[in-house]
Amino acid sequence: MQAYCMKCRKKVDIKDPKSIVMKNKRPATQGVCPKCGTKVFRIGKS
């Protein structure tokens, strides 16, 4: 699965992806950028 890294300014593969539920009860996937280590986030079913 891919997400947009704000620091690298491009789509990257999510390292260590975790399924989470946001405060508004929507599903999302959270992980880490493999290049810079920044937290990346993708909203939607994983």
KOLMI-280514 format. One record per atom (N, C-alpha, C, O): chain; atom name; residue number from 1; x, y, z; residue in three letters. Coordinates in Angstrom, 1 decimal. Layout:
N
A / CA / NUM / X / Y / Z / ALA
...
//
This chain:
46
A / N / 1 / 0.8 / -1.2 / 0.0 / MET
A / CA / 1 / 0.0 / 0.0 / 0.0 / MET
A / C / 1 / 0.9 / 1.2 / 0.0 / MET
A / O / 1 / 2.0 / 1.3 / 0.6 / MET
A / N / 2 / 0.4 / 2.3 / -0.7 / GLN
A / CA / 2 / 1.2 / 3.5 / -0.8 / GLN
A / C / 2 / 0.5 / 4.7 / -0.1 / GLN
A / O / 2 / -0.7 / 4.7 / 0.0 / GLN
A / N / 3 / 1.3 / 5.6 / 0.3 / ALA
A / CA / 3 / 0.8 / 6.9 / 0.9 / ALA
A / C / 3 / 1.7 / 8.0 / 0.5 / ALA
A / O / 3 / 2.8 / 7.8 / 0.0 / ALA
A / N / 4 / 1.2 / 9.2 / 0.6 / TYR
A / CA / 4 / 2.0 / 10.4 / 0.2 / TYR
A / C / 4 / 2.9 / 10.9 / 1.4 / TYR
A / O / 4 / 2.3 / 11.2 / 2.4 / TYR
A / N / 5 / 4.2 / 11.0 / 1.1 / CYS
A / CA / 5 / 5.1 / 11.5 / 2.2 / CYS
A / C / 5 / 5.2 / 13.0 / 2.0 / CYS
A / O / 5 / 5.6 / 13.5 / 0.9 / CYS
A / N / 6 / 4.9 / 13.8 / 3.0 / MET
A / CA / 6 / 4.9 / 15.2 / 2.9 / MET
A / C / 6 / 6.4 / 15.7 / 2.8 / MET
A / O / 6 / 6.7 / 16.8 / 2.2 / MET
A / N / 7 / 7.3 / 15.0 / 3.4 / LYS
A / CA / 7 / 8.7 / 15.4 / 3.5 / LYS
A / C / 7 / 9.4 / 15.1 / 2.1 / LYS
A / O / 7 / 10.1 / 16.0 / 1.6 / LYS
A / N / 8 / 9.2 / 13.9 / 1.6 / CYS
A / CA / 8 / 9.8 / 13.5 / 0.3 / CYS
A / C / 8 / 9.0 / 14.1 / -0.9 / CYS
A / O / 8 / 9.6 / 14.1 / -2.0 / CYS
A / N / 9 / 7.8 / 14.5 / -0.7 / ARG
A / CA / 9 / 6.9 / 15.0 / -1.7 / ARG
A / C / 9 / 6.6 / 14.0 / -2.8 / ARG
A / O / 9 / 6.6 / 14.4 / -4.0 / ARG
A / N / 10 / 6.4 / 12.8 / -2.5 / LYS
A / CA / 10 / 6.0 / 11.8 / -3.5 / LYS
A / C / 10 / 5.4 / 10.6 / -2.7 / LYS
A / O / 10 / 5.4 / 10.4 / -1.5 / LYS
A / N / 11 / 4.8 / 9.7 / -3.5 / LYS
A / CA / 11 / 4.1 / 8.5 / -3.0 / LYS
A / C / 11 / 5.2 / 7.5 / -2.7 / LYS
A / O / 11 / 6.1 / 7.3 / -3.4 / LYS
A / N / 12 / 5.1 / 6.9 / -1.5 / VAL
A / CA / 12 / 6.0 / 5.9 / -1.1 / VAL
A / C / 12 / 5.2 / 4.7 / -0.5 / VAL
A / O / 12 / 4.1 / 4.8 / -0.1 / VAL
A / N / 13 / 5.9 / 3.5 / -0.5 / ASP
A / CA / 13 / 5.3 / 2.3 / 0.1 / ASP
A / C / 13 / 5.4 / 2.5 / 1.6 / ASP
A / O / 13 / 6.4 / 2.9 / 2.2 / ASP
A / N / 14 / 4.3 / 2.1 / 2.3 / ILE
A / CA / 14 / 4.2 / 2.2 / 3.7 / ILE
A / C / 14 / 5.0 / 1.1 / 4.4 / ILE
A / O / 14 / 4.8 / -0.1 / 4.1 / ILE
A / N / 15 / 5.9 / 1.5 / 5.3 / LYS
A / CA / 15 / 6.7 / 0.6 / 6.1 / LYS
A / C / 15 / 6.0 / 0.4 / 7.4 / LYS
A / O / 15 / 5.6 / 1.4 / 8.0 / LYS
A / N / 16 / 5.8 / -0.8 / 7.9 / ASP
A / CA / 16 / 5.1 / -1.1 / 9.2 / ASP
A / C / 16 / 3.7 / -0.6 / 9.2 / ASP
A / O / 16 / 3.3 / 0.2 / 10.1 / ASP
A / N / 17 / 2.9 / -1.0 / 8.2 / PRO
A / CA / 17 / 1.5 / -0.4 / 8.2 / PRO
A / C / 17 / 0.6 / -1.0 / 9.3 / PRO
A / O / 17 / 0.7 / -2.1 / 9.7 / PRO
A / N / 18 / -0.2 / -0.1 / 9.9 / LYS
A / CA / 18 / -1.1 / -0.5 / 11.0 / LYS
A / C / 18 / -2.5 / 0.1 / 10.6 / LYS
A / O / 18 / -2.6 / 1.2 / 10.2 / LYS
A / N / 19 / -3.5 / -0.8 / 10.7 / SER
A / CA / 19 / -4.9 / -0.3 / 10.5 / SER
A / C / 19 / -5.4 / 0.4 / 11.8 / SER
A / O / 19 / -5.2 / -0.1 / 12.9 / SER
A / N / 20 / -5.9 / 1.6 / 11.6 / ILE
A / CA / 20 / -6.4 / 2.4 / 12.8 / ILE
A / C / 20 / -7.8 / 2.9 / 12.4 / ILE
A / O / 20 / -8.3 / 2.8 / 11.3 / ILE
A / N / 21 / -8.5 / 3.4 / 13.5 / VAL
A / CA / 21 / -9.8 / 4.0 / 13.3 / VAL
A / C / 21 / -9.7 / 5.5 / 13.8 / VAL
A / O / 21 / -9.2 / 5.7 / 14.9 / VAL
A / N / 22 / -10.0 / 6.4 / 12.9 / MET
A / CA / 22 / -9.9 / 7.8 / 13.3 / MET
A / C / 22 / -11.0 / 8.2 / 14.3 / MET
A / O / 22 / -11.9 / 7.5 / 14.6 / MET
A / N / 23 / -10.9 / 9.4 / 14.8 / LYS
A / CA / 23 / -11.9 / 9.9 / 15.8 / LYS
A / C / 23 / -13.3 / 9.9 / 15.2 / LYS
A / O / 23 / -14.3 / 9.7 / 16.0 / LYS
A / N / 24 / -13.4 / 10.2 / 13.9 / ASN
A / CA / 24 / -14.8 / 10.2 / 13.3 / ASN
A / C / 24 / -15.2 / 8.8 / 12.8 / ASN
A / O / 24 / -16.1 / 8.7 / 12.0 / ASN
A / N / 25 / -14.6 / 7.8 / 13.3 / LYS
A / CA / 25 / -14.9 / 6.4 / 13.0 / LYS
A / C / 25 / -14.6 / 5.9 / 11.6 / LYS
A / O / 25 / -15.1 / 4.8 / 11.2 / LYS
A / N / 26 / -13.8 / 6.6 / 10.9 / ARG
A / CA / 26 / -13.4 / 6.2 / 9.6 / ARG
A / C / 26 / -12.1 / 5.4 / 9.6 / ARG
A / O / 26 / -11.2 / 5.7 / 10.4 / ARG
A / N / 27 / -12.0 / 4.3 / 8.8 / PRO
A / CA / 27 / -10.8 / 3.5 / 8.8 / PRO
A / C / 27 / -9.6 / 4.2 / 8.1 / PRO
A / O / 27 / -9.8 / 5.1 / 7.2 / PRO
A / N / 28 / -8.4 / 3.9 / 8.5 / ALA
A / CA / 28 / -7.2 / 4.5 / 7.9 / ALA
A / C / 28 / -6.0 / 3.6 / 8.1 / ALA
A / O / 28 / -6.1 / 2.7 / 8.9 / ALA
A / N / 29 / -4.9 / 3.9 / 7.4 / THR
A / CA / 29 / -3.7 / 3.1 / 7.6 / THR
A / C / 29 / -2.6 / 4.1 / 7.9 / THR
A / O / 29 / -2.5 / 5.1 / 7.3 / THR
A / N / 30 / -1.8 / 3.7 / 8.9 / GLN
A / CA / 30 / -0.7 / 4.6 / 9.3 / GLN
A / C / 30 / 0.6 / 3.8 / 9.3 / GLN
A / O / 30 / 0.6 / 2.6 / 9.7 / GLN
A / N / 31 / 1.7 / 4.5 / 9.0 / GLY
A / CA / 31 / 3.0 / 3.8 / 8.9 / GLY
A / C / 31 / 4.1 / 4.8 / 8.9 / GLY
A / O / 31 / 4.0 / 5.9 / 9.3 / GLY
A / N / 32 / 5.2 / 4.3 / 8.3 / VAL
A / CA / 32 / 6.4 / 5.1 / 8.3 / VAL
A / C / 32 / 7.0 / 5.1 / 6.9 / VAL
A / O / 32 / 6.9 / 4.1 / 6.2 / VAL
A / N / 33 / 7.5 / 6.3 / 6.5 / CYS
A / CA / 33 / 8.2 / 6.4 / 5.2 / CYS
A / C / 33 / 9.5 / 5.6 / 5.2 / CYS
A / O / 33 / 10.3 / 5.9 / 6.1 / CYS
A / N / 34 / 9.8 / 4.7 / 4.3 / PRO
A / CA / 34 / 11.0 / 4.0 / 4.3 / PRO
A / C / 34 / 12.3 / 4.8 / 4.0 / PRO
A / O / 34 / 13.4 / 4.4 / 4.4 / PRO
A / N / 35 / 12.1 / 5.9 / 3.4 / LYS
A / CA / 35 / 13.3 / 6.8 / 3.0 / LYS
A / C / 35 / 13.7 / 7.7 / 4.1 / LYS
A / O / 35 / 14.9 / 7.8 / 4.5 / LYS
A / N / 36 / 12.7 / 8.5 / 4.7 / CYS
A / CA / 36 / 13.1 / 9.5 / 5.6 / CYS
A / C / 36 / 12.6 / 9.3 / 7.1 / CYS
A / O / 36 / 13.0 / 10.0 / 8.0 / CYS
A / N / 37 / 11.7 / 8.3 / 7.3 / GLY
A / CA / 37 / 11.3 / 7.9 / 8.6 / GLY
A / C / 37 / 10.1 / 8.8 / 9.1 / GLY
A / O / 37 / 9.7 / 8.6 / 10.3 / GLY
A / N / 38 / 9.5 / 9.6 / 8.3 / THR
A / CA / 38 / 8.4 / 10.4 / 8.6 / THR
A / C / 38 / 7.1 / 9.6 / 8.7 / THR
A / O / 38 / 7.0 / 8.6 / 7.9 / THR
A / N / 39 / 6.2 / 9.9 / 9.6 / LYS
A / CA / 39 / 4.9 / 9.2 / 9.7 / LYS
A / C / 39 / 4.1 / 9.5 / 8.4 / LYS
A / O / 39 / 3.9 / 10.7 / 8.0 / LYS
A / N / 40 / 3.6 / 8.5 / 7.8 / VAL
A / CA / 40 / 2.7 / 8.6 / 6.6 / VAL
A / C / 40 / 1.3 / 8.0 / 7.0 / VAL
A / O / 40 / 1.2 / 7.2 / 7.8 / VAL
A / N / 41 / 0.3 / 8.5 / 6.3 / PHE
A / CA / 41 / -1.1 / 8.2 / 6.6 / PHE
A / C / 41 / -1.9 / 8.1 / 5.4 / PHE
A / O / 41 / -1.8 / 8.9 / 4.5 / PHE
A / N / 42 / -2.8 / 7.2 / 5.3 / ARG
A / CA / 42 / -3.7 / 7.0 / 4.2 / ARG
A / C / 42 / -5.1 / 6.7 / 4.7 / ARG
A / O / 42 / -5.3 / 5.8 / 5.5 / ARG
A / N / 43 / -6.1 / 7.6 / 4.3 / ILE
A / CA / 43 / -7.5 / 7.4 / 4.8 / ILE
A / C / 43 / -8.2 / 6.4 / 3.8 / ILE
A / O / 43 / -7.9 / 6.4 / 2.6 / ILE
A / N / 44 / -9.0 / 5.5 / 4.4 / GLY
A / CA / 44 / -9.7 / 4.5 / 3.6 / GLY
A / C / 44 / -9.4 / 3.1 / 4.1 / GLY
A / O / 44 / -8.5 / 2.9 / 4.9 / GLY
A / N / 45 / -10.2 / 2.2 / 3.6 / LYS
A / CA / 45 / -10.1 / 0.8 / 4.0 / LYS
A / C / 45 / -8.8 / 0.2 / 3.6 / LYS
A / O / 45 / -8.3 / 0.5 / 2.5 / LYS
A / N / 46 / -8.2 / -0.5 / 4.5 / SER
A / CA / 46 / -6.9 / -1.1 / 4.2 / SER
A / C / 46 / -6.9 / -2.6 / 4.0 / SER
A / O / 46 / -5.9 / -3.2 / 3.7 / SER
//
